Amino acid sequence: MADSFRLVVLDRDGVINKDSDAFIKSPDEWVAIPGSLEAIARLCDAGYTVAVATNQSGIARGYYDEKVLGAIHDKMLAGAREAGGKIDFVAFCPHGPDDGCDCRKPQPGLLNQIAEHYRAPLCDVPVVGDSLRDLQAAAAVGASPMLVRTGKGEKTANDMPEAFRAIPIYADLASATDALTGASA
């Protein structure tokens, strides 16, 4: 990867927006976590290209379709732009947990799609997530997993397997951004 190209990969639900066990099924249900869109803007200002990798099994479950997901992502992209940032690429898995795909995290398929999109390896690329499957997918491609305590992150931190206990844990995306950009909180 060229020195001038710096990539960061974010999970969506629980990192950028508030998560829901009932799924985010419409643009109205998509609500940014306070400070997350501004954090994306700061990442962009620091020279990072921001990509998103998100499991969206609500499609396979029939809760919403790809058109609705597109509208949800349009709201997310617009929110990032309004805050002064840009989400450059969104990779999503529409499959359910039992579909056996290679893209549903913890499988590395979404991250591999991002690597192919940018024609760049993901070795040491920060991947910010709130669940163990985000961390596992990052580790599978040699990226650098980071955990935030928002979304499912607090539970993930409390139940962290030994293999991931050394990864950095932050309060939220804003705090993780501070660490990535060298800003003080």
KEFI-627006 format. One line per 10 residues: number of its first residue (from 1); their letters; for each residue x, y, z of N, C-alpha, C, O. Coordinates in pm, whole numbers, m for minus. Layout:
REM residues N
NUM) A) X Y Z X Y Z X Y Z X Y Z ~ ...
***
This chain:
REM residues 185
1) MADSFRLVVL) 85 m117 0 0 0 0 89 124 0 185 132 77 ~ 58 217 m85 137 339 m94 125 418 36 21 417 102 ~ 234 487 72 234 565 195 126 673 193 76 712 298 ~ 91 723 74 m6 830 65 m150 780 82 m241 860 102 ~ m170 649 75 m305 594 88 m319 531 225 m252 433 257 ~ m408 588 306 m435 532 438 m583 499 445 m669 583 420 ~ m611 375 479 m747 325 482 m785 291 626 m702 245 704 ~ m911 314 659 m968 266 784 m1103 205 749 m1177 258 667 ~ m1133 91 811 m1259 21 786 m1342 25 914 m1294 m7 1023 ~ m1467 65 899 m1558 76 1012 m1674 m22 996 m1725 m39 885
11) DRDGVINKDS) m1714 m84 1105 m1842 m153 1108 m1948 m43 1111 m1917 71 1146 ~ m2072 m76 1076 m2177 26 1075 m2255 29 1206 m2238 120 1287 ~ m2340 m73 1228 m2429 m75 1344 m2349 m92 1473 m2276 m190 1490 ~ m2363 4 1562 m2292 m1 1689 m2162 77 1688 m2104 102 1794 ~ m2115 118 1570 m1994 198 1558 m2029 337 1506 m1992 438 1566 ~ m2100 342 1393 m2140 469 1334 m2279 508 1383 m2304 624 1419 ~ m2369 412 1385 m2507 440 1427 m2546 350 1543 m2484 247 1570 ~ m2653 393 1611 m2706 314 1722 m2754 180 1669 m2817 173 1563 ~ m2723 76 1741 m2760 m60 1701 m2897 m94 1759 m2945 m30 1852 ~ m2959 m196 1701 m3088 m242 1750 m3098 m392 1730 m3072 m442 1621
21) DAFIKSPDEW) m3136 m463 1836 m3157 m607 1822 m3275 m637 1729 m3288 m749 1680 ~ m3360 m537 1705 m3474 m551 1614 m3436 m509 1471 m3523 m503 1384 ~ m3307 m480 1447 m3254 m439 1317 m3290 m294 1283 m3391 m241 1329 ~ m3206 m234 1203 m3231 m101 1149 m3299 m125 1015 m3234 m165 918 ~ m3430 m103 1010 m3511 m145 895 m3555 m31 804 m3621 m56 703 ~ m3520 93 837 m3560 206 755 m3464 322 780 m3394 324 882 ~ m3460 418 688 m3375 535 713 m3413 607 844 m3325 660 912 ~ m3541 609 879 m3583 675 1003 m3524 608 1127 m3500 675 1228 ~ m3499 477 1119 m3443 404 1233 m3291 418 1242 m3231 383 1343 ~ m3229 471 1136 m3084 490 1136 m3055 622 1208 m3089 729 1160
31) VAIPGSLEAI) m2991 611 1325 m2959 728 1408 m2810 723 1440 m2762 626 1501 ~ m2738 825 1401 m2594 829 1426 m2565 834 1575 m2636 900 1651 ~ m2461 765 1617 m2410 776 1754 m2348 916 1766 m2272 957 1679 ~ m2380 989 1872 m2324 1124 1886 m2171 1124 1868 m2099 1048 1932 ~ m2126 1211 1779 m1983 1226 1753 m1928 1136 1644 m1815 1157 1599 ~ m2004 1036 1600 m1947 941 1503 m1927 1004 1365 m1825 980 1301 ~ m2022 1082 1319 m2008 1143 1186 m1896 1247 1186 m1823 1261 1088 ~ m1883 1319 1296 m1772 1414 1310 m1639 1340 1316 m1538 1390 1266 ~ m1637 1223 1377 m1515 1142 1381 m1475 1099 1240 m1357 1100 1206 ~ m1573 1062 1159 m1543 1026 1019 m1483 1146 947 m1387 1130 870
41) ARLCDAGYTV) m1536 1265 971 m1480 1386 910 m1336 1408 954 m1251 1445 874 ~ m1308 1384 1081 m1171 1400 1132 m1077 1296 1070 m961 1326 1041 ~ m1127 1174 1052 m1045 1072 984 m1010 1118 843 m895 1105 800 ~ m1109 1170 773 m1085 1220 637 m986 1336 638 m895 1340 555 ~ m1003 1428 732 m911 1543 743 m768 1497 770 m673 1563 729 ~ m754 1384 839 m621 1331 870 m564 1247 755 m455 1191 767 ~ m638 1238 645 m586 1168 527 m631 1025 513 m581 953 426 ~ m724 981 595 m775 845 584 m886 837 480 m966 930 465 ~ m889 726 409 m1002 689 327 m1088 598 414 m1037 502 472 ~ m1217 627 423 m1306 554 512 m1394 458 432 m1464 499 339
51) AVATNQSGIA) m1390 331 470 m1477 229 412 m1558 166 525 m1518 170 641 ~ m1671 109 488 m1759 44 585 m1779 m101 543 m1799 m129 425 ~ m1774 m192 640 m1803 m334 618 m1913 m373 716 m1893 m366 837 ~ m2029 m412 663 m2143 m434 751 m2225 m558 714 m2262 m577 598 ~ m2250 m641 814 m2343 m753 798 m2484 m696 796 m2518 m615 881 ~ m2565 m738 700 m2703 m691 692 m2796 m810 668 m2861 m820 564 ~ m2801 m900 767 m2883 m1020 754 m3032 m990 756 m3113 m1078 728 ~ m3070 m867 788 m3211 m828 781 m3267 m846 641 m3388 m864 626 ~ m3182 m841 540 m3227 m866 402 m3268 m1012 388 m3377 m1042 341 ~ m3180 m1104 429 m3211 m1247 420 m3332 m1283 506 m3408 m1375 473
61) RGYYDEKVLG) m3350 m1212 615 m3461 m1240 706 m3593 m1178 658 m3698 m1203 716 ~ m3587 m1098 551 m3707 m1037 495 m3754 m912 567 m3868 m869 546 ~ m3669 m850 650 m3708 m730 723 m3704 m605 635 m3780 m510 656 ~ m3616 m606 536 m3603 m496 440 m3532 m552 318 m3480 m663 321 ~ m3531 m474 210 m3465 m521 88 m3345 m431 56 m3316 m337 130 ~ m3277 m462 m54 m3157 m386 m88 m3189 m241 m122 m3105 m154 m101 ~ m3308 m214 m173 m3346 m75 m203 m3356 5 m73 m3308 118 m66 ~ m3417 m53 29 m3426 15 159 m3287 30 219 m3254 135 275 ~ m3205 m74 209 m3068 m64 260 m2995 50 190 m2920 125 253 ~ m3016 63 59 m2954 173 m15 m2998 308 40 m2917 400 50
71) AIHDKMLAGA) m3126 321 74 m3176 446 131 m3115 473 269 m3084 587 303 ~ m3099 368 347 m3034 381 479 m2890 428 459 m2844 519 529 ~ m2821 366 365 m2681 405 340 m2672 545 281 m2578 618 311 ~ m2769 584 198 m2770 722 148 m2778 821 265 m2709 923 264 ~ m2861 790 365 m2872 877 483 m2738 883 557 m2695 990 600 ~ m2673 767 571 m2543 763 639 m2439 844 562 m2364 922 621 ~ m2433 824 431 m2336 896 347 m2361 1046 352 m2267 1125 361 ~ m2489 1086 346 m2523 1228 353 m2484 1286 488 m2434 1398 496 ~ m2508 1211 596 m2470 1257 729 m2320 1278 741 m2275 1377 799 ~ m2244 1187 685 m2097 1202 687 m2056 1326 608 m1970 1402 652
81) REAGGKIDFV) m2117 1346 491 m2085 1464 410 m2121 1593 484 m2044 1689 484 ~ m2240 1595 546 m2283 1715 620 m2188 1747 735 m2172 1863 771 ~ m2125 1645 791 m2029 1666 899 m1890 1702 846 m1799 1732 924 ~ m1874 1700 714 m1745 1736 654 m1658 1618 617 m1541 1636 587 ~ m1714 1497 619 m1636 1378 587 m1693 1304 468 m1784 1351 400 ~ m1637 1188 443 m1682 1107 330 m1659 960 362 m1550 919 402 ~ m1765 881 343 m1750 736 345 m1734 697 199 m1825 714 119 ~ m1618 645 166 m1580 622 27 m1639 496 m33 m1665 491 m154 ~ m1660 392 49 m1704 263 m3 m1778 188 107 m1736 190 223 ~ m1888 122 70 m1963 41 166 m1974 m100 110 m2028 m121 1
91) AFCPHGPDDG) m1924 m197 184 m1940 m339 151 m2038 m398 251 m2025 m378 371 ~ m2138 m472 200 m2236 m531 291 m2264 m675 253 m2256 m714 137 ~ m2296 m753 356 m2335 m892 338 m2486 m902 360 m2534 m870 469 ~ m2561 m945 257 m2706 m956 271 m2753 m1091 325 m2873 m1114 338 ~ m2659 m1179 356 m2691 m1318 390 m2725 m1336 538 m2690 m1254 622 ~ m2794 m1445 566 m2827 m1482 703 m2715 m1562 767 m2623 m1605 698 ~ m2722 m1583 898 m2616 m1653 970 m2594 m1797 924 m2484 m1849 940 ~ m2694 m1861 867 m2681 m2002 827 m2664 m2021 676 m2673 m2133 627 ~ m2638 m1911 603 m2629 m1920 457 m2496 m1974 406 m2486 m2010 289 ~ m2394 m1979 491 m2266 m2036 451 m2188 m1950 353 m2106 m2004 278
101) CDCRKPQPGL) m2210 m1820 352 m2137 m1732 260 m1997 m1705 316 m1967 m1739 431 ~ m1914 m1643 234 m1781 m1607 283 m1772 m1458 317 m1666 m1408 354 ~ m1885 m1387 304 m1879 m1243 329 m1933 m1203 466 m1902 m1094 515 ~ m2012 m1288 529 m2067 m1251 660 m1957 m1259 765 m1899 m1365 788 ~ m1930 m1145 830 m1831 m1147 937 m1878 m1245 1044 m1995 m1242 1081 ~ m1792 m1331 1096 m1647 m1319 1105 m1567 m1368 984 m1444 m1363 986 ~ m1634 m1414 880 m1560 m1451 759 m1497 m1324 701 m1550 m1215 723 ~ m1387 m1336 627 m1317 m1216 580 m1367 m1160 446 m1306 m1066 394 ~ m1475 m1213 390 m1516 m1174 256 m1541 m1026 236 m1500 m970 134 ~ m1607 m959 331 m1632 m815 314 m1500 m738 312 m1483 m646 232
111) LNQIAEHYRA) m1409 m775 398 m1280 m707 400 m1202 m737 274 m1131 m650 223 ~ m1214 m859 222 m1149 m891 95 m1209 m808 m19 m1137 m766 m109 ~ m1342 m784 m15 m1405 m697 m117 m1345 m557 m110 m1319 m495 m214 ~ m1324 m507 10 m1265 m375 26 m1122 m374 m27 m1082 m280 m96 ~ m1045 m477 5 m907 m486 m46 m906 m489 m198 m823 m423 m261 ~ m997 m565 m258 m1005 m570 m404 m1046 m435 m462 m990 m390 m562 ~ m1143 m369 m398 m1189 m238 m446 m1074 m139 m453 m1061 m64 m550 ~ m990 m137 m351 m879 m42 m345 m750 m98 m403 m649 m28 m414 ~ m753 m225 m441 m632 m293 m492 m515 m271 m396 m404 m235 m434 ~ m548 m296 m268 m451 m273 m162 m466 m380 m55 m578 m420 m23
121) PLCDVPVVGD) m355 m427 0 m364 m523 109 m417 m454 235 m405 m333 251 ~ m474 m533 323 m529 m478 446 m437 m498 567 m477 m474 680 ~ m316 m543 541 m221 m564 649 m207 m435 730 m174 m330 676 ~ m233 m445 859 m220 m334 955 m322 m221 936 m311 m118 1002 ~ m421 m239 848 m526 m138 833 m616 m143 957 m658 m252 996 ~ m645 m29 1019 m735 m31 1134 m876 m71 1092 m931 m19 995 ~ m935 m164 1167 m1074 m205 1147 m1143 m185 1281 m1109 m251 1380 ~ m1241 m94 1284 m1307 m56 1407 m1444 m125 1414 m1528 m106 1326 ~ m1464 m204 1518 m1590 m275 1534 m1637 m277 1677 m1567 m232 1768 ~ m1758 m331 1696 m1815 m342 1830 m1843 m486 1870 m1891 m511 1980
131) SLRDLQAAAA) m1813 m581 1781 m1842 m720 1812 m1721 m809 1782 m1633 m772 1704 ~ m1720 m925 1845 m1611 m1018 1824 m1596 m1053 1677 m1484 m1067 1629 ~ m1707 m1068 1605 m1696 m1106 1463 m1623 m1000 1381 m1556 m1033 1283 ~ m1634 m872 1418 m1558 m767 1350 m1408 m788 1372 m1328 m777 1279 ~ m1373 m818 1496 m1232 m838 1532 m1176 m961 1463 m1063 m960 1415 ~ m1257 m1068 1458 m1213 m1193 1393 m1192 m1172 1244 m1095 m1223 1188 ~ m1281 m1099 1178 m1265 m1073 1035 m1139 m992 1010 m1065 m1019 915 ~ m1114 m892 1094 m994 m810 1080 m869 m895 1095 m775 m884 1016 ~ m866 m980 1197 m750 m1066 1220 m727 m1162 1103 m613 m1192 1069 ~ m835 m1209 1042 m824 m1305 932 m753 m1247 809 m697 m1322 730
141) VGASPMLVRT) m756 m1114 794 m690 m1053 678 m563 m978 717 m505 m907 635 ~ m521 m992 842 m399 m926 887 m416 m779 918 m317 m705 931 ~ m540 m735 932 m566 m596 968 m548 m577 1118 m519 m673 1190 ~ m564 m454 1164 m547 m421 1306 m683 m395 1370 m738 m286 1354 ~ m739 m494 1441 m870 m474 1501 m866 m375 1617 m772 m371 1695 ~ m974 m294 1624 m993 m199 1734 m1138 m215 1778 m1227 m230 1695 ~ m1162 m212 1908 m1297 m228 1961 m1346 m96 2019 m1270 m24 2084 ~ m1473 m65 1993 m1538 47 2061 m1643 m10 2155 m1700 m116 2130 ~ m1669 61 2263 m1764 13 2365 m1909 47 2332 m1999 5 2406 ~ m1934 120 2225 m2070 149 2183 m2131 23 2121 m2061 m75 2096
151) GKGEKTANDM) m2261 26 2097 m2327 m91 2039 m2312 m211 2129 m2347 m206 2247 ~ m2259 m320 2074 m2236 m443 2150 m2096 m447 2211 m2054 m549 2265 ~ m2024 m336 2201 m1883 m332 2241 m1856 m357 2388 m1756 m420 2422 ~ m1943 m307 2476 m1921 m329 2619 m1927 m478 2651 m1842 m530 2723 ~ m2028 m546 2598 m2040 m691 2619 m1922 m764 2556 m1867 m858 2614 ~ m1883 m721 2437 m1768 m783 2370 m1643 m768 2455 m1567 m864 2471 ~ m1620 m650 2508 m1502 m625 2592 m1504 m714 2716 m1400 m766 2757 ~ m1620 m730 2775 m1631 m810 2898 m1612 m959 2872 m1567 m1031 2961 ~ m1645 m1006 2752 m1635 m1148 2716 m1519 m1177 2621 m1520 m1279 2553 ~ m1421 m1089 2616 m1314 m1097 2518 m1232 m1226 2531 m1180 m1255 2639
161) PEAFRAIPIY) m1221 m1303 2421 m1134 m1421 2425 m988 m1380 2441 m948 m1270 2405 ~ m912 m1469 2496 m770 m1443 2522 m698 m1390 2398 m616 m1299 2409 ~ m726 m1445 2282 m656 m1408 2159 m672 m1260 2123 m590 m1206 2048 ~ m775 m1194 2176 m800 m1054 2141 m784 m958 2258 m817 m840 2246 ~ m735 m1006 2370 m729 m921 2490 m629 m806 2477 m638 m709 2553 ~ m536 m814 2384 m436 m708 2372 m479 m597 2275 m407 m498 2260 ~ m594 m611 2211 m633 m508 2114 m678 m382 2187 m726 m389 2300 ~ m663 m268 2123 m706 m144 2186 m859 m135 2192 m929 m175 2100 ~ m908 m80 2304 m1051 m62 2325 m1075 86 2356 m1006 146 2438 ~ m1174 142 2288 m1206 284 2302 m1353 302 2339 m1435 214 2315
171) ADLASATDAL) m1385 416 2397 m1522 444 2438 m1616 446 2319 m1729 397 2326 ~ m1569 504 2208 m1654 522 2091 m1566 553 1971 m1444 557 1982 ~ m1628 576 1856 m1552 604 1734 m1473 733 1748 m1363 743 1695 ~ m1527 832 1817 m1453 957 1837 m1322 932 1911 m1219 988 1875 ~ m1325 848 2014 m1203 817 2090 m1106 735 2007 m985 757 2014 ~ m1157 641 1928 m1070 563 1840 m1006 654 1736 m890 637 1701 ~ m1082 750 1687 m1030 847 1590 m919 931 1653 m818 958 1589 ~ m938 972 1778 m833 1045 1848 m703 965 1847 m596 1020 1821 ~ m714 836 1875 m593 751 1879 m530 738 1741 m408 741 1727 ~ m613 723 1638 m561 707 1502 m498 834 1448 m401 829 1373
181) TGASA) m554 949 1486 m507 1075 1431 m408 1148 1521 m351 1250 1483 ~ m388 1094 1641 m295 1157 1734 m355 1277 1805 m283 1354 1869 ~ m486 1294 1795 m552 1407 1862 m570 1372 2009 m582 1255 2046 ~ m572 1474 2092 m599 1451 2233 m746 1474 2259 m807 1567 2206 ~ m803 1388 2342 m946 1396 2370 m979 1513 2458 m1096 1534 2491
***
